């Protein structure tokens, strides 16, 4: 049986275009939400552009006294956060070229996002944005697999159970990843290059690559998929 390609990474809130490019490139996207939740990270927040500069949209979550909770166990702390976020997006993108064609769809996504756990919120958006960008990659969850104690073994075991031959990850993984054990198990490791994206038409100041994919969708609409460049 021919091997497949995969990424194994945490769920993020309305991630940037590179996150979706990564999903599009592989056969299987494994949501690695058995990891510890980290504050001031991408799990529950992301950036949008405003006339005043970059702004964080942050989902309030329960963290007090829960120092070692996993991402998948992290609960939402405020019921109407979704309405607030939509109002902020609407206010700052109402003059974007493709706002009108996408506002109803995105508003429904926000108004129907009433989940208790952060992972469910993140996957609510990721799944629907995947559809919008015509990404059909299979989604699995780390909780489905046998998870070893050591981090490298955890990742390798997931790859082996899925018959993965090519494992993709970010360059930050070079600090901890033991490539030798992957090679010994016939899994080739690849590192993403996020430096080759074309610019697109943005509003609200100088161009910024590292903002939520919502920015791309509001500015380029149906053409958004063409700004996700394959890593060859």
C-alpha positions in Angstrom: 0.0 0.0 0.0 1.4 3.4 -1.0 2.1 5.8 1.9 0.4 9.1 2.5 1.4 12.5 3.6 0.3 14.2 6.8 0.6 17.2 9.2 0.1 16.9 12.9 -0.6 20.2 14.5 -2.8 22.0 17.1 -6.1 23.6 16.1 -5.9 27.4 15.8 -8.6 30.0 15.7 -9.4 31.4 12.2 -5.7 30.6 11.2 -3.6 32.4 8.6 -3.4 31.3 4.9 -0.2 29.3 5.5 -2.1 27.0 7.9 -4.7 26.2 5.2 -1.9 25.8 2.6 -0.4 23.2 4.9 -3.7 21.3 5.1 -4.2 21.4 1.4 -0.7 20.0 0.7 -1.2 16.7 2.6 -3.5 13.7 2.6 -4.3 13.8 6.3 -4.5 16.6 8.8 -4.3 15.3 12.4 -5.6 17.8 15.0 -3.1 17.5 17.8 -5.2 18.9 20.6 -3.9 16.5 23.2 -1.2 19.1 23.7 -1.2 21.5 26.7 -3.1 24.7 26.1 -0.7 27.7 26.0 -1.7 31.2 26.8 -1.1 34.1 24.4 -0.8 31.7 21.5 -2.7 31.0 18.3 -5.1 28.4 19.8 -7.7 31.0 20.8 -6.8 34.1 19.0 -5.7 35.6 15.7 -5.0 38.9 14.0 -7.1 41.1 11.7 -6.3 44.4 10.1 -8.0 47.6 11.1 -7.4 51.3 10.2 -5.6 51.6 13.5 -3.3 48.7 12.8 -3.3 45.0 13.7 -5.9 43.8 16.2 -6.2 40.6 18.2 -9.5 38.7 18.2 -9.3 36.6 21.3 -11.8 33.9 22.4 -12.1 34.1 26.2 -11.3 30.7 27.7 -11.3 29.2 31.2 -7.7 29.0 32.4 -7.7 30.0 36.1 -6.2 27.1 38.1 -6.0 24.9 35.0 -2.3 25.2 34.3 -1.9 21.8 32.5 -5.2 21.4 30.8 -5.1 20.1 27.2 -6.4 22.1 24.3 -9.3 19.7 23.8 -10.4 20.2 27.4 -10.2 24.0 27.3 -13.7 25.5 27.7 -15.1 28.8 26.4 -15.6 31.4 29.2 -18.0 33.8 27.6 -21.2 33.0 25.7 -21.5 36.0 23.4 -17.9 36.2 22.2 -18.9 35.1 18.7 -21.3 38.0 18.2 -18.7 40.4 19.4 -16.0 39.0 17.1 -18.4 39.2 14.1 -19.2 42.8 14.8 -15.5 43.7 14.9 -14.9 41.9 11.6 -17.9 43.6 10.0 -16.8 47.0 11.2 -13.2 46.6 9.9 -13.9 44.8 6.6 -17.2 46.4 5.4 -15.2 48.3 2.8 -13.2 45.3 1.5 -13.8 44.3 -2.1 -15.4 41.0 -1.4 -17.2 41.8 1.9 -20.7 41.7 0.4 -20.3 38.4 -1.3 -19.0 36.7 1.9 -20.6 38.6 4.8 -23.8 36.4 5.0 -21.8 33.2 5.0 -19.3 34.4 7.6 -22.0 35.9 9.8 -23.8 32.5 9.9 -20.6 30.8 10.8 -20.2 33.1 13.8 -23.9 33.1 14.9 -24.0 29.3 14.8 -20.8 28.9 16.7 -22.1 28.0 20.2 -19.7 25.3 21.3 -18.6 24.6 24.8 -15.0 23.6 24.0 -12.3 25.5 22.1 -11.4 22.7 19.8 -15.0 22.5 18.5 -15.0 26.2 17.9 -11.7 26.0 15.9 -12.8 23.0 13.9 -16.1 24.7 13.2 -14.3 27.5 11.3 -11.5 25.3 9.9 -13.9 22.8 8.3 -16.0 25.5 6.7 -13.0 27.6 5.5 -11.6 24.4 4.0 -14.8 24.0 2.0 -14.6 27.6 0.8 -11.0 27.1 -0.3 -11.9 23.8 -2.0 -9.6 21.8 0.4 -10.7 18.2 0.8 -8.0 16.8 3.1 -9.1 14.2 5.6 -9.2 15.4 9.2 -8.4 13.1 12.1 -7.7 13.7 15.8 -4.7 12.7 17.9 -7.1 11.2 20.5 -7.9 8.4 18.0 -4.3 7.0 18.2 -2.0 5.4 20.7 0.0 8.3 22.2 3.4 7.5 23.7 4.9 9.6 26.5 7.8 11.0 24.5 6.9 13.6 21.9 8.8 12.2 18.9 7.4 8.7 19.6 3.9 10.2 19.7 4.2 11.8 16.3 5.9 8.8 14.8 3.2 6.4 16.2 0.5 8.5 14.6 2.4 8.4 11.3 2.8 4.6 11.5 -0.8 4.0 12.3 -1.9 6.1 9.3 0.7 4.6 7.0 2.3 8.0 6.5 5.4 8.1 4.4 5.9 11.9 4.3 5.5 14.0 7.5 5.3 17.8 7.1 5.9 20.3 9.9 7.1 23.8 10.6 10.7 24.9 10.9 10.3 25.4 14.7 10.1 21.6 15.0 13.8 21.3 14.1 14.5 22.2 17.8 13.0 19.0 19.1 12.3 16.6 16.3 14.5 13.5 16.1 14.6 12.9 12.4 16.6 9.7 12.8 13.8 7.7 14.3 11.5 8.9 11.5 14.0 7.8 8.9 14.5 4.5 10.6 10.8 3.9 10.3 10.7 5.0 6.6 9.0 8.3 7.3 10.5 11.3 5.5 10.4 14.6 7.3 9.7 17.8 5.4 9.7 21.4 6.7 7.4 24.1 5.4 8.7 27.2 3.6 6.3 30.0 4.3 8.3 32.6 2.5 6.9 32.3 -1.0 3.3 33.7 -0.8 2.2 36.3 -3.3 0.7 39.6 -2.0 -3.0 40.3 -2.6 -5.1 43.4 -2.5 -5.5 44.4 1.2 -7.2 47.3 2.9 -6.2 49.1 6.1 -2.6 50.0 5.6 0.6 48.3 4.6 0.5 44.6 3.5 0.6 42.0 6.2 1.0 38.3 5.5 0.6 37.0 9.0 -3.1 37.8 9.6 -6.2 35.5 9.7 -7.3 34.0 6.4 -10.5 36.0 7.0 -8.5 39.0 5.6 -7.7 37.1 2.4 -11.3 36.0 2.0 -12.8 39.4 2.5 -10.3 41.0 0.0 -10.1 38.3 -2.7 -13.2 36.2 -2.3 -13.4 33.2 -4.6 -9.9 34.0 -5.8 -8.5 33.3 -2.3 -7.5 29.7 -3.2 -5.0 31.0 -5.8 -3.0 32.8 -3.0 -2.3 29.5 -1.3 0.9 28.4 -3.0 2.1 24.8 -3.0 5.4 24.0 -1.4 7.4 22.2 -4.0 
